[in-house]
Amino acid sequence: MEQVTPSLEFAPERSYKRKGLKIKCFNVLKNDGHHHEDLTLSELPLFEIDVLTEKAAVMLMEDLYYGEYTGA
């Protein structure tokens, strides 16, 4: 499962997980470090997105990953 946690100043911390065609967004409750293994996430997702193709799902996760470093 892929996971991305953007660090945006103007938005609460969220973490995104992708499994197959489904992307789930979770609130980050606690961050003990810089790796997704150090995060405590909400039990239930804030929302889920069903993407039509795996290529599109991977592309969206890459965009979220890019935003993690650029704040865009």
C-alpha positions as CSV (number, residue, x, y, z in Angstrom):
1,M,0.0,0.0,0.0
2,E,1.3,3.4,-0.9
3,Q,1.1,6.3,1.6
4,V,1.7,10.0,1.2
5,T,1.5,12.6,4.0
6,P,1.6,16.2,2.6
7,S,2.9,18.9,5.0
8,L,0.9,22.0,4.1
9,E,1.0,25.0,6.3
10,F,-2.5,26.2,5.5
11,A,-4.2,22.8,5.9
12,P,-4.4,20.3,8.8
13,E,-2.1,17.3,8.4
14,R,-3.7,14.5,6.4
15,S,-2.3,11.2,5.1
16,Y,-3.4,9.4,2.0
17,K,-3.2,5.7,1.5
18,R,-3.8,3.9,-1.8
19,K,-4.7,0.2,-2.3
20,G,-5.5,-0.7,-5.8
21,L,-8.1,1.7,-7.2
22,K,-9.1,3.2,-3.8
23,I,-7.4,6.2,-2.1
24,K,-8.3,7.0,1.5
25,C,-7.6,10.2,3.4
26,F,-6.9,10.1,7.1
27,N,-6.4,12.8,9.7
28,V,-2.9,12.7,11.3
29,L,-3.5,12.6,15.1
30,K,0.1,12.5,16.1
31,N,3.4,12.8,14.3
32,D,6.5,11.3,16.1
33,G,8.9,11.7,13.2
34,H,9.3,12.1,9.5
35,H,8.2,8.7,8.2
36,H,4.7,7.3,7.8
37,E,5.6,4.6,10.3
38,D,5.8,7.3,13.0
39,L,2.3,8.6,12.4
40,T,-0.9,8.0,14.4
41,L,-3.8,8.2,12.0
42,S,-7.6,8.5,12.7
43,E,-9.3,5.1,12.6
44,L,-11.9,6.1,10.0
45,P,-11.0,7.8,6.8
46,L,-12.2,11.4,6.2
47,F,-13.1,10.3,2.7
48,E,-12.4,7.7,0.1
49,I,-11.9,8.1,-3.7
50,D,-12.6,5.3,-6.1
51,V,-10.4,5.9,-9.1
52,L,-11.3,4.4,-12.5
53,T,-7.8,3.1,-13.4
54,E,-4.7,2.1,-11.5
55,K,-2.7,4.4,-13.7
56,A,-4.9,7.3,-12.6
57,A,-4.6,6.3,-9.0
58,V,-0.8,6.1,-9.1
59,M,-0.8,9.5,-10.9
60,L,-2.9,11.1,-8.1
61,M,-0.6,9.7,-5.4
62,E,2.4,11.1,-7.3
63,D,0.7,14.5,-7.4
64,L,0.1,14.3,-3.6
65,Y,3.7,13.3,-3.1
66,Y,4.9,16.2,-5.2
67,G,2.7,18.5,-3.1
68,E,4.3,17.2,0.0
69,Y,7.6,18.8,-1.0
70,T,6.4,21.9,-2.8
71,G,3.4,23.0,-0.8
72,A,1.5,23.2,-4.1
